[in-house]
Amino acid sequence: MTSLDALNAAGFGLFAICWLFYQPLLSLLARRGGAAINTDMAVIRMAWMRNMARRENRFMDGQLLAQALNSASFFASSNLLLIAAAAGALFGGQATFKNVSSLIVIKTSSRLLFEGQLALVLVTLARGLLDFIWSIRQMNYCIAAIGAVPERIDDRTHHLYGDLAARLLNPALSSFNAGVRGYYFALAAAAWLFGPQAFIAVTVGAMALLVWRQRRSPAALAIADLRRMLEQPPAD
């Protein structure tokens, strides 16, 4: 195996580990302490659903969820266009390979490697599309749950209903987050076209950026403070 082949294999292995094990790694880090947007937002959304169940007028809650649903639909449509573009290049045959390999910045040694590079971009985008589609479906379930809140139930039942609604909302928005995260890894996969060194560097950079935004960004720290405030017992 040449050094270039070894670098390609190392880059692909690193990418697969980062892409497939990012979420379990983030969950592990969150359990060990420290801010993490995904886990903190789960608590905040639960508080939202509990308050929603107690409100008489839930128009605002429906509008907020509709905004999230529109965002997921927009990203899903954009993702589909990117998949079509990547698939068109992948199945373009020898002509596409010759045109692309003539560019100085593209580092691909064979048509097989070129098709593997495009296939990785396509698979990454396809997984993101599935996440967006599942997110949209779950948000529709949550809209139905909001509409089904009984008007006359006691406080304890309202509290329980909010918890159950949050069990629908949290996975829906977690799937949305996973779809957005797919763009980071799709860019890292596309960097493979510029050579294994660029592939490795962009993969590490994307992973570092995601972890930083989840744990140390100003938004992550503010959300962690908000979660702590919500979890404080009410003052006597």
Residue, then its C-alpha position, 0 to 999 in steps of 0.5 A: m500500500t502506498s503512502l497516499d493509499a494509507l492516507n486515504a484509508a486513514g482519512f476514511g476511518l477517521f471520518a467514519i468514527c467521527w460521523l457515526f460516534y459523534q452523538p454517543l461521544l457527546s452524550l458521554l461527555a454530557r453525563r460527565g458534566g459540563a454544558a451540552i446544548n442538546t441535553d440542556m435543550a431537552v430539559i428546556r423543551m420539557a418545561w415548554m411543554r409543561n407550560m403549554a399544557r397549562r395554558e388556555n390559549r396555545f396559539m403561540d405554541g403552535q406557531l413556534l412549532a410551525q416555525a420549526l416545521n418550516s425550517a425542517s421542510f426547507f432543509a429537507s428540500s435543500n438536502l434533496l437538491l444537493i443529493a440530486a447534484a451529487a448523484g448526477a456527478l456520481f453517475g455522470g460516467q467517464a466524462t465527469f471523471k475526466n472533466v473533474s480530474s483535469l482541475i488542478v485542485i482535485k486530488t483523485s488518483s482513479r475513477l474508482l476513488f473519485e466515485g468513492q469520494l462522491a458516494l461518501v458525500l451522497v450517503t452523508l447527505a442521504r442520511g441527513l435527508l432521512d433525519f429531516i423527514w423523520s423530524i417532520r413526521q414527529m413534529n406533526y405528531c407533536i402538533a396533534a398532541i398539542g391540539a389534543v390537550p383537554e381543556r378541563i383537567d387537574d394540575r397533576t394531569h397537565h404536568l404529566y401531559g406536558d411530559l408526554a408531549a415533550r417525549l414527542l418534541n425532543p426526538a423530533l428536534s433531535s432528528f432535526n439537529a442530526g440532519v443539520r449536523g449532516y451538512y458539517f460531515a458532508l462538507a468534510a466528505a467533499a473535502w476528500l476530493f482535494g486530497p486525503q490531507a484536506f479530508i483529515a483536516v476538515t474532518v477534525g475541524a468539523m468535529a472540533l467545531l461541533v463539540w465547541r458549539q455544543r459545549r463551550s460556545p456562548a449559546a451553550l453556556a447561556i442555555a446551560d444557565l437557563r437549564r439550571m434556573l429552570e431546575q431550581p426549586p421555586a422560592d417559598 
